[in-house]
Amino acid sequence: MLLESRIAFVTGSASGIGKEVSELFMREGAQVAGFDREDGDVSSPADVERAIAAAIARHGRIDIVVNCAGIREIGDVYSLPTDVWDNVLAVNLSGTFYVCQAAARRMRETGGGSIVNIASVGGLIGLAHRPAYTAAKHGVVGLTKSLARDLAADGIRVNAICPGLIRTPLTEQYFADGSFEQSLATTVPQGRYGEPLDVANAALYLASDLGSYVNGTALTVDGGWLAEKSFVAGEAAGTAFMAANEPPAG
């Protein structure tokens, strides 16, 4: 097993990618301390500190962190409410930093570890109608690279995963219209949406010794969507991430 006797701290662990990561890591031998909205708020440094301290008290150390907690908005830049902007940045970017900071302090004392931040393809390009989400995910990619440089001397590797369209409870409403799934055949080279396990497998690689010389990378898990984008005509690429019936933020 790739993670035998490792201790992993996973945010957003109750559903979607975070749940799949937690289950895969346990199958690979890890003990997982999950952190989700029922346990606290990643945008609260105090909540994060309590959760990390509790994991240390129970397991003695943390070897792996996977930051999966995240939210997103769909909205027009002209009318996006300030509180929506603030909340998306607080959870997706500040929350990721708070967890990284609190965990790294402990990892440094126990010989290092691996941090995997779940960003997005929206952290590498500009996604339409998602100014806060796109800004936050770009921030996660930049944060990952900065931390990879700063923490390497203490044996801590930091990497990011940039998923494309992954079918989770957060994106399920996209599939209300059957034509959306059909359009993936032209917008995604592999012709399908991603599953949470696709991202979890990438996280396993980065968290385990298989990725021991991988540090500061932003790994895309998108079925080739970014590779294809420059060859997609018209509006297809821009609308592939938003179903026509999705309500705006408000």
LUMPALO-638485 format. One record per residue (C-alpha): residue number from 1; residue in one letter; x, y, z. Coordinates in Angstrom, 2 decimals. Layout:
<mitis>
(NUM A (X Y Z))
...
</mitis>
This chain:
<mitis>
(1 M (0.00 0.00 0.00))
(2 L (1.32 3.41 -0.99))
(3 L (0.31 5.25 2.18))
(4 E (0.75 2.62 4.84))
(5 S (0.95 4.17 8.32))
(6 R (0.64 7.72 6.96))
(7 I (-1.62 10.30 8.59))
(8 A (-3.61 12.46 6.16))
(9 F (-5.63 15.59 6.86))
(10 V (-8.27 16.19 4.15))
(11 T (-10.55 19.21 3.93))
(12 G (-13.89 19.05 2.16))
(13 S (-13.92 15.38 3.10))
(14 A (-17.69 14.84 3.30))
(15 S (-18.46 14.84 -0.42))
(16 G (-17.13 15.04 -3.94))
(17 I (-13.39 15.04 -4.49))
(18 G (-12.56 15.26 -0.79))
(19 K (-14.62 12.17 0.01))
(20 E (-13.02 10.20 -2.80))
(21 V (-9.54 11.27 -1.73))
(22 S (-10.26 10.19 1.84))
(23 E (-11.61 6.79 0.81))
(24 L (-8.75 6.08 -1.62))
(25 F (-6.12 7.11 0.91))
(26 M (-7.65 4.79 3.51))
(27 R (-7.63 1.93 1.01))
(28 E (-3.93 2.68 0.52))
(29 G (-3.24 2.36 4.24))
(30 A (-3.53 5.92 5.52))
(31 Q (-5.41 7.08 8.58))
(32 V (-7.50 10.08 7.54))
(33 A (-8.57 13.02 9.66))
(34 G (-11.41 14.67 7.75))
(35 F (-12.44 18.30 8.04))
(36 D (-15.69 19.58 6.53))
(37 R (-18.27 22.29 7.14))
(38 E (-19.84 20.30 9.96))
(39 D (-16.45 20.36 11.72))
(40 G (-15.63 24.01 11.15))
(41 D (-14.84 26.72 8.64))
(42 V (-11.56 26.65 6.70))
(43 S (-11.79 30.42 6.34))
(44 S (-11.47 30.72 10.13))
(45 P (-7.85 30.42 11.30))
(46 A (-9.08 29.47 14.78))
(47 D (-11.23 26.61 13.43))
(48 V (-8.36 25.36 11.30))
(49 E (-5.93 25.50 14.21))
(50 R (-8.32 23.53 16.42))
(51 A (-8.82 20.87 13.75))
(52 I (-5.10 20.46 13.08))
(53 A (-4.38 20.31 16.83))
(54 A (-7.08 17.66 17.27))
(55 A (-5.60 15.55 14.47))
(56 I (-2.15 15.79 16.06))
(57 A (-3.54 14.90 19.47))
(58 R (-5.23 11.81 18.07))
(59 H (-2.61 10.59 15.61))
(60 G (0.63 12.15 16.82))
(61 R (1.54 13.81 13.53))
(62 I (0.31 14.79 10.06))
(63 D (2.17 13.45 7.01))
(64 I (-0.18 14.53 4.23))
(65 V (-2.59 17.41 3.66))
(66 V (-5.08 17.59 0.80))
(67 N (-6.99 20.85 0.55))
(68 C (-10.27 20.01 -1.22))
(69 A (-12.66 22.46 0.46))
(70 G (-13.97 24.96 -2.03))
(71 I (-16.96 26.90 -3.34))
(72 R (-17.66 28.82 -6.51))
(73 E (-19.86 31.57 -7.86))
(74 I (-21.50 32.14 -11.21))
(75 G (-22.12 35.80 -11.85))
(76 D (-21.73 38.90 -13.94))
(77 V (-18.70 41.00 -13.05))
(78 Y (-20.85 44.12 -13.21))
(79 S (-23.21 42.92 -10.49))
(80 L (-21.28 40.39 -8.43))
(81 P (-22.08 41.12 -4.77))
(82 T (-19.17 42.05 -2.55))
(83 D (-20.03 39.39 0.01))
(84 V (-19.94 36.69 -2.66))
(85 W (-16.49 37.84 -3.79))
(86 D (-15.23 37.93 -0.22))
(87 N (-16.61 34.49 0.65))
(88 V (-15.17 32.73 -2.39))
(89 L (-11.72 34.22 -1.75))
(90 A (-11.95 33.45 1.97))
(91 V (-12.76 29.76 1.49))
(92 N (-10.82 28.91 -1.65))
(93 L (-7.63 30.91 -1.11))
(94 S (-7.36 32.07 2.50))
(95 G (-8.68 28.74 3.79))
(96 T (-6.08 26.85 1.76))
(97 F (-3.33 29.03 3.20))
(98 Y (-4.52 28.66 6.79))
(99 V (-4.52 24.86 6.51))
(100 C (-1.11 24.82 4.81))
(101 Q (0.36 27.11 7.46))
(102 A (-1.02 25.23 10.46))
(103 A (-0.06 21.83 9.07))
(104 A (3.41 22.88 7.90))
(105 R (4.29 24.09 11.38))
(106 R (3.70 20.55 12.65))
(107 M (5.23 18.80 9.63))
(108 R (8.46 20.70 10.15))
(109 E (8.72 19.20 13.63))
(110 T (8.16 15.61 12.46))
(111 G (10.40 15.40 9.41))
(112 G (8.30 16.83 6.60))
(113 G (5.39 15.70 4.49))
(114 S (3.34 16.40 1.38))
(115 I (0.67 19.05 0.75))
(116 V (-1.69 18.80 -2.21))
(117 N (-3.90 21.79 -3.00))
(118 I (-6.93 21.32 -5.25))
(119 A (-6.95 24.28 -7.61))
(120 S (-8.70 24.19 -11.00))
(121 V (-8.09 24.70 -14.69))
(122 G (-9.57 28.06 -13.70))
(123 G (-6.29 28.65 -11.90))
(124 L (-4.46 28.52 -15.23))
(125 I (-6.83 30.38 -17.56))
(126 G (-9.69 32.83 -17.22))
(127 L (-13.12 31.22 -16.86))
(128 A (-16.09 33.30 -17.98))
(129 H (-18.58 34.45 -15.33))
(130 R (-16.38 33.31 -12.44))
(131 P (-14.20 36.27 -11.47))
(132 A (-13.87 35.37 -7.78))
(133 Y (-13.39 31.65 -8.39))
(134 T (-10.83 32.26 -11.11))
(135 A (-8.92 34.79 -9.01))
(136 A (-8.91 32.46 -6.00))
(137 K (-7.74 29.43 -7.97))
(138 H (-4.97 31.44 -9.63))
(139 G (-4.02 32.40 -6.10))
(140 V (-3.92 28.74 -5.03))
(141 V (-1.54 27.92 -7.88))
(142 G (0.71 30.85 -6.95))
(143 L (0.55 29.97 -3.27))
(144 T (1.51 26.40 -4.08))
(145 K (4.61 27.49 -5.97))
(146 S (5.65 29.91 -3.24))
(147 L (5.20 27.35 -0.47))
(148 A (7.03 24.71 -2.49))
(149 R (10.06 26.98 -2.48))
(150 D (9.78 28.05 1.15))
(151 L (9.03 24.66 2.73))
(152 A (11.32 22.35 0.76))
(153 A (14.22 22.82 3.16))
(154 D (12.04 21.31 5.90))
(155 G (11.17 18.27 3.81))
(156 I (7.69 19.47 2.84))
(157 R (6.60 19.13 -0.78))
(158 V (3.70 21.28 -2.02))
(159 N (1.83 20.64 -5.27))
(160 A (-1.49 21.54 -6.84))
(161 I (-4.00 19.67 -8.95))
(162 C (-6.00 21.60 -11.55))
(163 P (-9.12 19.56 -12.35))
(164 G (-11.30 20.18 -15.35))
(165 L (-14.97 19.31 -15.28))
(166 I (-15.42 16.73 -12.52))
(167 R (-18.91 15.40 -11.83))
(168 T (-19.58 16.07 -8.15))
(169 P (-22.53 17.42 -6.13))
(170 L (-21.12 20.90 -6.85))
(171 T (-21.41 20.42 -10.63))
(172 E (-24.39 18.06 -10.83))
(173 Q (-26.75 20.79 -11.98))
(174 Y (-24.77 21.09 -15.21))
(175 F (-26.06 17.67 -16.21))
(176 A (-29.75 18.54 -15.94))
(177 D (-29.67 19.14 -19.69))
(178 G (-28.63 16.01 -21.60))
(179 S (-27.11 18.11 -24.38))
(180 F (-24.43 19.33 -21.97))
(181 E (-22.94 15.88 -21.57))
(182 Q (-23.10 15.34 -25.33))
(183 S (-21.14 18.57 -25.90))
(184 L (-18.20 17.12 -23.96))
(185 A (-17.41 14.97 -26.98))
(186 T (-16.30 18.12 -28.81))
(187 T (-14.90 20.21 -25.94))
(188 V (-12.93 17.49 -24.12))
(189 P (-10.53 15.38 -26.21))
(190 Q (-11.28 12.29 -24.12))
(191 G (-14.96 12.90 -24.70))
(192 R (-16.16 12.63 -21.12))
(193 Y (-16.37 14.40 -17.79))
(194 G (-13.99 13.49 -14.98))
(195 E (-14.82 11.43 -11.93))
(196 P (-13.69 12.30 -8.40))
(197 L (-11.49 9.20 -8.52))
(198 D (-9.54 10.73 -11.41))
(199 V (-8.50 13.57 -9.11))
(200 A (-7.99 11.29 -6.12))
(201 N (-5.57 9.14 -8.12))
(202 A (-3.54 12.22 -8.97))
(203 A (-3.54 13.26 -5.31))
(204 L (-2.32 9.79 -4.35))
(205 Y (0.60 10.10 -6.75))
(206 L (1.59 13.52 -5.43))
(207 A (1.11 12.60 -1.77))
(208 S (2.97 9.28 -1.92))
(209 D (6.60 8.42 -2.51))
(210 L (5.79 8.00 -6.20))
(211 G (5.94 11.79 -6.40))
(212 S (8.96 12.22 -4.15))
(213 Y (10.78 14.49 -6.63))
(214 V (7.68 16.45 -7.67))
(215 N (7.43 19.84 -6.01))
(216 G (5.73 23.09 -6.96))
(217 T (3.82 21.67 -9.91))
(218 A (0.25 22.36 -11.05))
(219 L (-0.97 19.07 -12.51))
(220 T (-3.96 19.29 -14.84))
(221 V (-6.54 16.51 -14.65))
(222 D (-8.93 17.58 -17.38))
(223 G (-9.09 14.95 -20.12))
(224 G (-7.03 17.24 -22.36))
(225 W (-9.46 20.16 -22.21))
(226 L (-6.77 22.82 -21.92))
(227 A (-4.74 21.21 -24.70))
(228 E (-7.79 21.36 -26.98))
(229 K (-9.01 24.87 -26.18))
(230 S (-7.12 26.75 -28.89))
(231 F (-8.75 24.52 -31.53))
(232 V (-12.35 24.88 -30.39))
(233 A (-14.39 27.21 -32.55))
(234 G (-17.10 29.58 -31.38))
(235 E (-18.57 29.61 -27.91))
(236 A (-18.17 25.90 -27.15))
(237 A (-15.10 26.21 -24.97))
(238 G (-16.42 29.16 -23.02))
(239 T (-19.75 27.54 -22.20))
(240 A (-18.52 24.02 -21.45))
(241 F (-18.27 24.86 -17.76))
(242 M (-21.68 26.50 -17.39))
(243 A (-25.08 25.02 -18.14))
(244 A (-27.59 27.46 -19.60))
(245 N (-30.02 26.90 -16.75))
(246 E (-27.57 27.60 -13.91))
(247 P (-28.75 30.51 -11.76))
(248 P (-26.48 33.52 -11.26))
(249 A (-24.95 34.38 -7.91))
(250 G (-27.06 36.59 -5.73))
</mitis>
